[in-house]
């Protein structure tokens, strides 16, 4: 016969791990920045981009230990519109993002804990980037991005797995682009994310989340005027949750690696980015075993 007392720690760890499922955002930086995103385009330029992600997760993990052989499949499509203006002689980019996703969980025991599936529109995002340094001669740029997430997405308080988050979020990103010579470019993007409270989390409980931090970096190689290749890494720290004033001790503390390529057409009006990524390690939550991303951007 099974011992109920032995099962209780597992249940508590599972609850802490699943508390990170809000919006599926705890496994990566909240604002996903791609290579050259901190390159300012000419004043008056408008961009329209379509993102497509396929992510396969395993877990959940708690304190580095895998609790279940669970699987989570997530497909995301996002639309982003941007426009470049000039303020006090400084380039500024205004952006709006609308995501949609569908997510499915297996096997049945994990689906019962999280919710079997979630699909629909995600939370709207509005942001702006201002460049403190934009030296087109040297190719060095320093930008600052603020992004507000509005709780407008589909949300079901009966389960942990959701597309929307039922709370506000705010992120602040810095971006530094530095050419190293011979077509090699280094990029560094730190991020800080602050979270509002979700007062209707799984049955009317209150979920709070501590500040989260991320550091992303890319090394790009410009092969010619059309093709670039990049490799990168990301480290995520912080972001522990608290449910009804009870600390969950569940910071993701994960790191990931990315590899990709960028193609820009000769007329510089169409850009394609293809990327693959995976988590190298994760302490709490779900581990991204594979991610495939494609972005198409039209530049007007």
HELIX and SHEET records of a PDB file:
HELIX    1   1 UNK A    4  UNK A   18  1                                  15    
HELIX    2   2 UNK A   19  UNK A   24  5                                   6    
HELIX    3   3 UNK A  108  UNK A  114  1                                   7    
SHEET    1   A13 UNK A 117  UNK A 121  0                                        
SHEET    2   A13 UNK A  90  UNK A 106 -1                                        
SHEET    3   A13 UNK A  65  UNK A  87 -1                                        
SHEET    4   A13 UNK A  46  UNK A  62 -1                                        
SHEET    5   A13 UNK A 285  UNK A 299 -1                                        
SHEET    6   A13 UNK A 270  UNK A 281 -1                                        
SHEET    7   A13 UNK A 255  UNK A 264 -1                                        
SHEET    8   A13 UNK A 227  UNK A 238 -1                                        
SHEET    9   A13 UNK A 212  UNK A 222 -1                                        
SHEET   10   A13 UNK A 184  UNK A 195 -1                                        
SHEET   11   A13 UNK A 169  UNK A 181 -1                                        
SHEET   12   A13 UNK A 140  UNK A 150 -1                                        
SHEET   13   A13 UNK A 124  UNK A 135 -1                                        
SHEET    1   B 4 UNK A 198  UNK A 201  0                                        
SHEET    2   B 4 UNK A 205  UNK A 209 -1                                        
SHEET    3   B 4 UNK A 241  UNK A 243 -1                                        
SHEET    4   B 4 UNK A 246  UNK A 247 -1                                        
END                                                                             
